[in-house]
Amino acid sequence: MTTATAESVLRVEKGLADPEELAAITAVLLARAAAQPTTAPTRVRNTAAWRRLERTPGFRAPHSWQG
């Protein structure tokens, strides 16, 4: 693991931040990162989300209800 200086970990874009303010934002960001679940819930699908074009007829009327 490499050590990094405070200047390279957090960068203040506008204004001046005190060390206490940098510590506060670091604590908030670390708390948010720890609160997030490690794995995203997976969504299970029972049917395919795509259509098999070879199973559709060659012509579909413009007023058809099929799509």
Secondary structure, DSSP 8 states (H G I E B T S, - for coil): -----HHHH---SSS---HHHHHHHHHHHHHHHHHS-SS------SS-SS--GGGS-S---TT-TT-
